[in-house]
Amino acid sequence: MNNIFRLAQVFWAYKQGREKLPYKPLRLWIEPTNHCNLRCQMCPHGEKDAELDKGFMEIDLFKRLVQEASGFGADVNLFMGGESLLHPRINEMIAYCKSQGVPSRLYTNATLLNDEKSEEIIKAGLDHITFSFDGTDKTSYEAYRKGAGFDKTLENVRRFLDKKKTVRGRKPYVVIQSMEFQEHSDQRISKAEFKKMFDRKMVNRFTFIEPHSFAGVYKADPVKKQARRYSPCAFLWYSMSISWDGTVVPCCIDLFKKYPVGNAGDHELKELWNSKAMINLRSEIYHGRHKEIALCSPCDVLWKSRIFGIPARSLYNFVEMIASFLSSSRK
């Protein structure tokens, strides 16, 4: 119930446009690595991979971040701009989160999964995993997921679900997320048919999302302003992101570190959360001065549809966080 109360705090602070927040972030995006084995069309790794300063997070820095997360009750997303399974110590990272009582979450393209890796991350205590399975059919999937094969990835996910059933049963919470592109829509199979490809008892939720602009990196036609009314991004009110080298940025899409607010190697996150840079950024975004921020001005998230006055994507995140909190509380 404490986490539900904290979400209510976030909702109220966001609606009121508070700039200095009386609570700590509920979610940390920690980037184990920004290396990736794919070159997807809709991702910065597709066209701008060479511009990324790449590396792997040191385990000591990671542990300190998790200790901070434990102190203020946040969960940890082990993902930002790369394929986290490429980190040679990803199992240790998951296990350390578990030892500190911090719920861990992982996003993966599933191409690197095998029986051994699946069993390792499940046994390490992973709480939540999202498989990014963009394209519900072979044609659309392989058109966008450059370097991946539809059939192989499908088999990897299916075998992971089998491992979940035999190793832990209830955990991790599994989401299969598919991005729906306008191109190849005539060849796309129905959502119902797509869901039938998986063991429904082991999948907790399917989500079907539209492409987003990655703060202007992806400029294809499917990414359009969906509402005429501006919606301040709620991310600044509940989350922080830390790149592999310790650079703290306000948004998990800031893969090129355009708006650094500090470094986790030099400052505690609680200091940076209400730093002058973060306070100014919340003010600019809330009052519609997004054009003054290079990171935010081209981002389509600011123009997404609204529900109850909240950007639909942010409301989805809040609902998903509640589900995650409830799931993590179960043994």
N, C-alpha and C positions, 0 to 999 in steps of 0.2 A: 504493500500500500504506500510505502514511502516514495517509491519511484513514480507511482501514479500522481502523488501530490507534487512531486518535482516537475512532472510534465505539465501539470496545471499551472505551476509557477512560470514555466517557459511560455505557455500559451498567453498568460496574462501580461508578462513582460513584453512579449512580441506585439500584442494588440495595443499596448500603451506606448510602444516605441521607446522603452527604457534603454538607455545607452550603457550605464554602469549596472551590472547585474548582481543581485544578492546571492546567487547560487553559482556553483561550478558547472562546467560542461557535463552533459549527460553521456556524450559519446565522443570517443577519440578515434580518428582515422590515423592509424600508424602504418607507414609504408615499409614493409620488410625489404622490398627492392622495387625499382622501377624498370628493371629488365623485363622483357616479355619475349615469348617465343613465337608470337603471331604479329602480323602487320595488318590489322583490321582497318577497313576503309574509314570507319566512323570514329577512329581513335587517333590520338596524337602519334602513336607509334606507327600509324600508317604512312603519313606523309612527312612528319617532322621528327622521326625517330633520331636522326643524327644530331638534332639540336638539344636533346635531353642529356643532362649531366647524370650519368648512371652510376649506381653502386648498390651496396648491400648494407643494411643497418647493422651496427655493432650490437652484439648481444647485451653488453653492459648498459648501453643507452636504452635499449628496449626494456630491460628489467626496471630501470629507474622510472621510465614512463608508466609502466604497469603499476608500480608501487604508488605513483601519484594518482593513477586512475582508481586504485583501490581506496585511496584516502578520501576521494570525493564521490565514490559510488558510480563511476562511469563504466560503460561497457567499451570494448575495444574492437574496432574493425581492422583486421589485419590485411589492409588493402588500400591502395590509392591508384597508382598509375602503372603497375606492372603485374606480372603473374607471380603471386606470392609463393607458390609451390617451388619456384626456382631458388628460393633462399635455402641454403643447405641446413639451416637450423630451425626451420619452420615448426617442426614437431616440438622442439624444445620451447619455442615461443608460446605455442598453444598450451603446453604443459605448465609453463610458468604462470600464465594467466589463471589456469585452474588452481594452482597452489596459492594464489593470492586472492581467490574468490572473485575474480574479474571475469564476467562473461565474455567469451571470445567468438568472433564472427569472421568468416572467410568468404571472399568472392573469388571464383576461379573459372577459367574457361574449360576446365576439366580435361584438356588434351594431354596433360602429363600424369594423370591418374593411372595407377595400376593397382592390383590387389594389395600389394605390400604397402604402398603409400596410403591407400584408402584406410587400411587397418591401422596404420600408424597414427594418422591424424584423428581417427575416431577414438582410439585408445588413449591418446594424449588428453582427451577431454573437451574437444571442440563442441561448442554449444549451438552454433548456427552456421550453415553453409548455404551460399547462393551460387547456383550454377548459371553462368551467363551463356545461354544457349540461343544465340541471336539468329533467328530464321527457323521456322517450323518445318521446312522441307529442305532437301539436299541442295536444290538450285540456289535458293536465297541464302542459305547458311554459308555455302562455300564461296558465294560471290562476295560476301562481306567479311567472313572469317578467314582472311588470307593466311594460308599455311595450315589450316585445319581440315579434317575430313569429317563429314557429317556422320557416317556410319561408325567410325572409330570413337568419336566423342560420345555418341549415343550409347555405345556399348560400355564405355568407361563409366558413365553416369549410372547405367543399370547395374553394373557390378558393384559400384559404391553403395547403391541402395541395398543390394544383397548383403554386403558387409555390415551395413548399419543394422540390418535385421538380426544378424547372427552375433555381432559383437556387443552392441549396447541397446538395441531395440528402439527406445524413444529418442535418443540423442544421436547425432545432432539434429536440430530443427532444419528441415530441408526446404529450400525455395528453388524452383526452376523458373528462371526469368528469361523471357524471349522478347527481343526488340522487333517490332513490326515495321518493316519498310514498305513504302508505297511501290517501289520497284518490285517486280516479280509477284505482285499481289494476286495476279490471276493464277499463279501456280501454287500459292500458299494453301496448305491444307487447313481444315477447320481446327479451332482450338480444342474441340472435343476429341478429334482424331489425334492431335498432338499429345494430349494428356494420356491417351490409351497406350502410348509407347512406353510408359513408365509404370512401376509398381505403385499404384495410388496410395496404398497403405503406408508406404515409407516416405511419400512426398507430402509435406505439410501444406504447401501452397504453390500455386502457379501464378505468375504475374506476367502480363503482356503490356509492354511499354512502348512509347513512341521514341524515335531518336531524339537526342538533344544535341546542342551545338558545342559541347565541351568548351564553353566560354569563347565561342567564335572559331575554334579550330576546325570544326566540321561544318561546312557551308552548303551541303546538298539541299535540294528543294524540299525534302520531307520535313526539314526543321523549319517551322513557321511560327510566327506569333499567333497563338491560339486565342487570345483574348485582347480586347482593346484596352483593358484597364491594367495599369501597372500594379504588380504585387511585390512588395518587399520580400527578398529572400529570407526565409526563417532560419537558415542554416547558422547564421551568426549568433543566434540566440540560444543554441543548444549544443554546438559541436565545434571541435577544433581539429586541425590536421597537421601531422608531423611527417615531413619527408624523410627519406632514408638517412640523410646526413644531419638530421636534427633541426633543419629549418622548419619553423612553425608558420603555417599559412592559414588564413581564415576559411579556406574552402578546399574540399577534397578534389576539385577539378583544377586547382591551381598547380598543375603538374610542372610548369616552367618556373614556378616560384616568383611570379610577377609582383606579389604583394606580401613579402615576408614581414612578420610582426615580431620576430626575435628568433633565438635559437635555443632549443631545449638543452643544449650542452652548457649554456651560460645562465639560463633563467628557469625557474620553476613555472610550470604551466599556469598555476593560479595567479602568478604575477602578470603573465601575458594576457590572460583572459579578460582582465579589465584594464589593460594598458591603454595608453593614449591612442595608439594606432587602431586598436579594436573599437574603442569608444567612438572615434571619428568615423570609422567605417560603418558602424551601426547607424550613426546619425545620417551619413550620406545616403545609405540604402533606404532607410525608413522614410526619408523626406524626398525620395525620388531623384536624387542627384547622382544617379548611376553613371551618367555620361562622363562624369569626372574621374571615374575609376576604370582604368584600362582593362582590368580583369573582368569586371562586371558588365560593362557597357554592351558587349556583343552577345551576352548570355541570354538564351531563350527562356531560362527558368523564371525570369522576371515578368514574363508575359503569359505564363501558363494560366489555365482556368482556376477559379477560386471556389472553395466550398466553405461556407460559414466565415467568409472573409479571410481565409487562409489559402495560400497557394496549394492546389490539389496535391502536388508532389510532397509538400511538407506535411500535409495532413496525413497522407499515406504513410510517411515516415514515422509520424507520431503513433499511428495505429499499430504499425509494425513494431515499434519499440515497446508498446504495451504488451503485444503478443510475445515479444522476446523476453521481457521481464518475467512474465508469467511462466513461460517455458523454462527459463533458467532457474526458477525457484523450485522446479520439480526435479526429483532425483531420477 
